[in-house]
Structure formats: C-alpha cells, structure tokens
C-alpha cells in the first residue's frame, strides 16, 4: 500500500514547482500591468507666482497617457478658465486657458488615464499677478489630440496580452497536474481485495 503513495509523491514536487513558477510569472506580469503614470512636473509649478496668466497649463508624466478619460479643469477668479480639449503630446498633457483670464489664484484639478488603463489624479495651484493677453490659443489642440492618443495604445495592449498569456499557462499547468495525479489514486481501489 505504500507504493501508490510513493508514486503520487514523485509528482508533487514537480507540480508544485510548476505552479510556483507560473505564479511568479503571473505576479510579475500583474506588477507590470499595474504601473501607473507618475507626475514629474507641472507648468506653472505648484504654488508658484507668474507675471501673467499662462496660455496653457502643462503636466509632465514619466510615460505617455491615454486620451480616454484624461481631463484638466482650471478654475480661476472668474470661474472655469480652460478652453478646448486636452492636448496629449509624448509624456505631456496640456490644457489651454481662455484669453483675457483675470489675475488671481488658479486651481488645477487633473485626471489622467495611465497606459495600463487605471486613472490617476491630483491638484495643484498657482497665482498670476496680471491678466493674460486677449490672444486666441493656437489651433494645435484639434490636431495634437487625436495624433497622440494612439501612441499609448500599444502599452495597454501589451500588458493585456501578458496577463492573458500567463493566465493560459497557469490553467494548462493545473490541468496537467490534475491529470497526472488521477492514476496515483486508482491502484488503491484495485488493491481492496487484498485486505
């Protein structure tokens, strides 16, 4: 009665090693997929004082963001000051401000969709001592917005494929493990007449 038990033990270390290896890969892929964007700098800088209200506020991140769900809201003495859509270019996200915005304190509330699809958000503020000139912002908003959105698409797809691939490996290894363990219990049933 000890032989079937020994044959079952022979498969346990191999199966355990396979499951541990696949779990390690899964954790590594999950960590890569969970890498959120990190804010590196803002323009104007948080808490700074500018001579005039800038034509735009810009956030710089450690990697490109996704256009979907990304927005910047700028509130000044006269209320909302942003105009047009956000502009994504490489690792920066910008929002134009209305021409003729008055001097005073401005608060920026931002939300950015990371390359892994998870949103990150925050706030910063600055003060302007003079109103902005009454010039219209350049027409780069409409052209840069769609051009920059696909640039971060491959990052999201790559993370998704890694997670799917590792998940399939784990399922296959578990299936092999279960299939190889079944014969180890069969001989015990066949040896009943002996007892």
Secondary structure by P-SEA (a helix, b strand, c coil): caaaaaaaaaaaaaaaaaaaaaaaaaaaaaaaaacccccccccccccccccccccbbbbbccbbbbccccbbbbbccccccccccccccccbbbbbccccccccbbbbbbcccccccccccccccccccccccccccccaaaaaaaaacccaaaaaaaaaaaaaaaaaaaaaaaaaaaaaacccaaaaaaacccc
